[in-house]
Amino acid sequence: MAHAAASLRAETLPLTSFVDEGRTLSLSKPVVLHVSIEDGAYFVENESLHLFAKGSSLDEAVEAFAADLAYYWRYYNSLRDDEVAGAGLELKRIYEGLVISED
């Protein structure tokens, strides 16, 4: 991740794709990861997705975030609208719009 050091100074990092079950999925718009370092650990988070991850390196934290993103993307896309309410429905809509359609 050669661009990580430059992005770290800005304290944000754009995520433009993630891997799900061996396929690389492109995001419809970059997910901005807020980066912080505390006690030698790297943290990345995106408040609108309600996700965060940590790692011993920036790459490890981003990989953990991407793995969780893939999990929740699958999860929310597997739900019917009548299976969620309130904030869950809002998150479902966000996750449904994350990935560029392969059609």
N, C-alpha and C positions, 0 to 999 in steps of 0.2 A: 504494500500500500504506500507507494511513493508520495502521494499527495497528502498523506496524513499529517506530516509534520507542519506543512503550511496551514492546513486547516485547523490544526490544534491551536495555533496562535490566535486564530479567529474564534476559537472555542465552539465552533460548529463544524459539522461534516455532513455533506449531502450523501444520502444513500439512494442510488438510482436503480438497483435491482437486488434480488435475493434468489436463493436457490431453494426450490421446493421439490422434494422427491426426484432429485437429479436434473430437473429442468431449471434454467435460469429465466426468471420472470422479470420483465421490465416494469418499473413503476410508472404510473401515468404522470406523476410529477415527483421530483425528489422529496424524500422524507428527510427533514433536517434533524440531525442528531446533535444534541447539546452535549459537549464533552467536558468532563471535569476529572481532576486527579486528586485523590485524597489518600494519604498514607501509602503512597506507591501503587495504589490501584486505580485503574481507569474506569470511569463510568460514562455511559452514553444513554441518553434518554430522549424520548419524544413524548411530550405531554399530551398531545391530541390523540395519540394511539394508546396512551396509558401503559407504555412499555419502557423498561430500562434494563440495562445489563451492565455487568462489570467483568473486568478481566485484568490479568497481570500486565497486559500490553494493550495498546489501542486496537490492534488487529483482533486480539482475542475478544475484547469487549464488543467490537462491531460484529464479529462472527456470532457471538452469543445473542446479540440483539436480532440479527438476521434470522437465526434459528427460531427465536420466539415469534418474530414477525410472521414467518412461514406457518407456524403452528396456529396462531390466532387468525391469520388470513383464511386458512382451511376451516377452522372452527366457525367463524362468523359466517362464512359463505355456505356452511352446511346447514345453518339454521333457517327455518321458515320465519316470516315476519311475526306470526302469531306465537312464536316461541320466545320472543324477547319483548321487553317493554322499557320505556324510559331511556336511561343512559345506554342500556344494552342495544336498543334499536338505533340510537345515534352511532354507536361504535360499529354496528353491523353495516350501516350505510357507508361509513368511512372505509371500512375494510373491503366492502364490495367495489368501491371505486379506486382502489389502490393500484391495480394491475392493468396494464394495457391489454385489451382483449386480443386474443390470437386469431380471431375470426378473419 
